[in-house]
Amino acid sequence: MSTTPRTMPKLLKATYLGDQEYLLEETRATKLFYFPGPILWTFVFGLLTLFTANAIVSWFPTLSSWAQSTFTLSSYIPAKYLAYLWFILFILGLLWLLVRYFRWITTVYAVTSRRVIIQKGILGKDFDEIPVTQVRGVDVHQTFGQRILGYGTVRVSSEGGKSLGNEDWRGIPKPFRFQKLIENATQNQQTAAGMGPGAAPGR
């Protein structure tokens, strides 16, 4: 056996690893995949909400006293409705950001010496897995922007089309490293299985 120190899980539930099974890599999707959209949305509509609510007085500072009594949002109906619309969209942005945050923090992708695993959940934990001996292919897809930012989509194809197989895992940082780890684990298990009865089993 290799004397290389084994990585202890920090995101994956450690007790889920079996005997003689060790972690190769674990990761969450990158924040660059989950958060830019909702953050930009929330920021823009938050500014629009503030801007609309203060637009009349700020545009006409010389008419400040008259504007506050005549052109307040409570009496200037179009501006009031516009401010309400921006505010609703701002709140939706906050909810979108919250949902993305929980999806990000609760989803862990891991490769062990025997399995490819997805862990989900905060209080309870749900696990989906593919034994590496059943992996039939690992594909990586990157757009030009994703390549610059260092993440991409990984798809693991499994024998028999298991539920975890043929599923796009989006936003994986360093996806080609993830691909190589899965392929190496698969080859190692196949090599061990071919060494005879004394070899470590696939499960």
Secondary structure, 3 states (H helix, E strand, C coil): CCCCCCECCCCCCHHHCCCCCCEEEEECCCHHHHCHHHHHHHHHHHHHHHHHHHHHHHHCHHHHHHHHHHCCCCCCHHHHHHHHHHHHHHHHHHHHHHHHHHHHHHEEEEEECCEEEEEECCCCCEEEEEEHHHEEEEEEECCHHHHHHCEEEEEEEECCCCCCCCEEEEEEECHHHHHHHHHHHHHHHHHHHCCCCCCCCCC
